[in-house]
Amino acid sequence: MIAFKAPTLSDGVWVKQLLAHGNYRGCDYNFTNLFIWKKTYQSEIARVGDFLVIRVNGSQGYRYLYPAGIGDVPAVIRALEEDAAAQGQPLHLVAVNARQMAELEEFFPGRFQYTANRDGYDYLYDIDRLADLGGKKLHAKRNHINRFIDNNPTWVYEELTPAALEECLEMDQEWYRRSMSQPVDDQTHELRAEGIALRTAMGNFEALGLEGGIIRVYGEVVAFTMGDQLSSDTFDVHFEKAYGELQGAYAIINREFARQVRAKHPDIRYLNREEDMGIEGLRKAKESYYPDLMVEKYHAVLRG
């Protein structure tokens, strides 16, 4: 049996070292996400040799991520198979990308059955496109920003610091209160889970190495965002909130944060704005920026 445990801040150093070997662009391979969503997904981690292995516990049992690290991959996959068998279930890998799927077929030809998980695909955007908003396709975004600037002449963008976190939490609470005017459904359930993750992130903002930005109008926070580096060329945007009634608020916080990341991290080529979870409004919003890449994800279940 693998000695899985809930991730703690002290695990960050070794976990990030092993994740760097995989250099995956998918948001599932990010220590911050493992830490802040651990309550929702009951995420657990362990070290097997020079690999990080991850297990989550859902309504249908344990699920595992493809190992991240260096060494004998098949041996680690077999260890995961034994762990799953001890739970009375077949090995079920989630968030498997195309590269990992090819490796599985090389190591275990024909032994896994694959199913695409479209709701879990990550949206990646060229950082220059988001920072500059050039071209005809993004003309509407530029118009939204111009409208925001015209309607809110006092607006300012600031880099997010620990001193402003409490204001962002208050803004998020107000944003959530306004969203509750809608009937309770699966989306509001996601928002509750997101609220837990957001508060965990803000409570450990510096320890996790998070970065962010805020938009103020008349001194009041009306939008904020935050994220951290995911791989050698990709930055992960974990949260983005803005008052929807302020036309262009989402567009301008998106643009300004892209500019901030580009200035601070010249090696970053892509912003990962994560998945849409199958929520129609989120999918429409993410597609409206015309992603440059999608991190496709699959379920891989061991046959027999």
N, C-alpha and C positions, 0 to 999 in steps of 0.2 A: 504493500500500500504506500502511496505517495503521501508525505506529510504536508498536506495543504493547510494554509492558514490565511486569515483575512489580512490584506495588505495594510501596513502601517507606514508612517512617514519615514521611519528608519530603514525601510526596504528600498527607498527610492534610488539609492546609489547603485546597488547591484542590479536592480531591475532595469534601470536605464542603460547600464553597461551591456546587458544581454540584449535588450531591445535594439541597441545600436547595431548589433551584428545582423539582425534581420533587416533593418532599415526599411521597414514597411511604411507605406503611406496611409494605411487604413487606421481610423481613429481608435479601433479596438486595441491597438498596440501602443498605448500611451499610458504612462504611469498615472498621470493626473486623472484620466478617465477611470482607471482601475480603482483608484482611491476614492474618488468622490461619488461613484455610482455603486460602491460595494454593498451598501444597504439595500438598494433596489434589486440588484441582480445577485446578491449573496456571493459576490466574487471572492475567490480564493486563489492564492498563488503558492508556488513551491519552486525550489531549484532542484533540477535533476541533472547532475554533472554541470556542464556549461550551457544549460538551457533553462529558460523561464517557461514554466507550464502554468496554465490558467484554467480554472474550473468555475463554472457558474451553476447555480441551482435554480431551476425554474419549475413551473407547474408540472412539466413532463419529465422531471428528473435532471440529472447532471448533464451538462454540456461542456465541451472542452475547446480551447483554441489551439491552433497549430503551434508547436513549440517554436520559441524564438531563441536563437543562440548559435553555437558552433559545435560540431561534433557529429556523433552517430544519430541521425534523425530517426531511422527505423527503430533503433533500440528504445528511444523515448516514446515513439508512437506505441510500441508494444507495451511499455510501462503504463501508458494511458489506457490501453485496452484492458490490462489487468485491473486497473483501478475501477473502470466502468463495470467490468464483470463482477467485481466485489460488491457493486451496488445493484447487481442483478439486471444489467442492461447492456446493450451493445455500445461500442464506442461511437459517439456522435460529436463530430467536430463542427463548429460554427465559424462564420466569418472567414471562410477559406477563400483566399484570392486565387487568381488564375495561376500564378507562379507556384503557389503551394499545391494546388490541384495537380499540376504537372508533376511535381515531386512525388506526390502520393501515388500517382499512376506508375511512376518509375520504380518506386520502392515496393508497392503493393498492387501490381497490375490486376485490374478487374475486381478488386476486393471492396471498393467503396462505391456507393451509389450517391450521386450528386443531384442536388436540387437548388436552383437559384433562389436567392432571397432578395428580390428587387427592393423591398421596403428598407433594407439595410445598406444599399449601395451608398458610398460616400461621394459627394460632389467636390471636385477639385477645380480650382480656377487659377489661371495664370495671374500672378500677383500684380504684374504691370497693367493688365486689363482692368483689374478691380481698382487699382490706384489711379489710373488715368481715365478710365471709362471712354476710351476712344472707339471710333467706328460707328456704323449705322445701327447695329444691333442694340447698342447700349444708349441710343439717343434718348429713349424714354427715361432712363435713369438720370441722365444729365438734366432733363427737364424737371424731374421730381426734386432734384437737389436745388436747382435754381428757384423753384417755387418755395422750398423750405427757407432759403436764404432771404428771399423777398419778404416772406411772411414773418420771419424771425430775425430781424436785423441785429439783435443783441447776442446771437448764438456764438458760442466759443467751443472749441475742441480742446480737451486736456488729456494728457496721459493719466491713466488711472493709478492712483497711489493709495496706500493703506488708509490715509486720512479720509478718503472719499468713499470707502466701502460701506459705511453705515448709511450714507445717503443713497447709494445704489440699492441697498436692501430695502429701504423705505420706498424707493421708486418701484422696485419689483413687486412689493406688496400691493401698491396702488395699481400697478399694471395687472396683477392677478385679480384684484377685486373687480376691476372693470371687465375682465374676461369672464367672470362668473355670472355676467348677465345672460350668458348662454346656458341652455340646458346642460345638466351633467351628462357626460358621455365619455368615451374612451380617451378623447383628447384631454379632457380635464384631469383624467387619471394620470396621463403623461405629465401634465403640468405640475401635479402634486409631487411626483417623483423628481421632476426637474428642480422644484423648489428645494428639496432636500439636498440634491447635488450642488446647487448653487450656493447654498449656505455653508456646505462643507468646503467648497472651493474658496469662498471668501474668508472663512475662518482660518484657512491655511494658505492664504494668498502668497505670502513671502516664502514660506517653507516649500511650496510647490513650484516656485519660480514662475508664477503667472505674470502675464502682462495684459494691459487693457487700455481702454480709452472711454471717455465720457463726453457727451454733448450737454452743454448747459444753455438754457434760455432764461434770461432775467435771473441768472444765478442758480436756477433750479435744474437738477439733473432730469433730462427728458429721454436720454438714451445712454446705454453703456454696452460694452462688450469686453470679452477677455479670452485668452488662450495661451498656448505655449508651443514650443517647437516639438514636432512629431518625428521627423526624420531629417536626414541631411539636407533635403531640399524642400521640405513641406512643414508648414505651420498650421496647427490645429486651432480653429475657432470654436471654443466650447459653448459660449453663451453670447447671445445678442438680444437685447431688449430695447424697444422704443415705443413710445405712445403712438398707436396706429392712426389716431386722428390728426397727428401732425404730418401732413403730406411731406414725403421726402426724408423723414427722420431716419428710417431704416437705411435708405440709400446713402445718406451722408455719413452715418456712423460706420457703415461698411467701407466706404471710400477712405475716410480719414484713418481708420485703423489699418487698412492695407498700406497706406502711405507710411504710417508709423513703423509697421513691421518691416517694410522694404528699407527704410532708412537705418533701422537698428540691426537688421539681419540680411546683409547683401547676398548671402548664399541661398536665401529662400526663393524658390521658383513658384511654388504653389501654396494657395490657402485651401485647406480642407475645411469645408463648412458642414461636414458630417452628413448624416442620413436624414431622410424625410419621415421615417417611421410609418410610411403609408398615409400620412395626414395630407389630405388634398391641398389645403392651403399652403403648407410648407413645400410640397412638391412643386406647386405652381411658382412660388417665390424663388426657389432654388433654380428651377429651369429657366426663369426669366433672365438670369444672368448668363445663360448659355455655357455650361461647364465645359472645360477643356479636356477633362478626364473624369471617368467614373471608376471608383474602386469597386469592382463587382465582387459580390460575396455569395458563397454557396454553403449549404449544409452538406456534409459528407458523413454518411452513415456506413459503418462496417457491415458488410453483408454476412448473413449467417451467424 
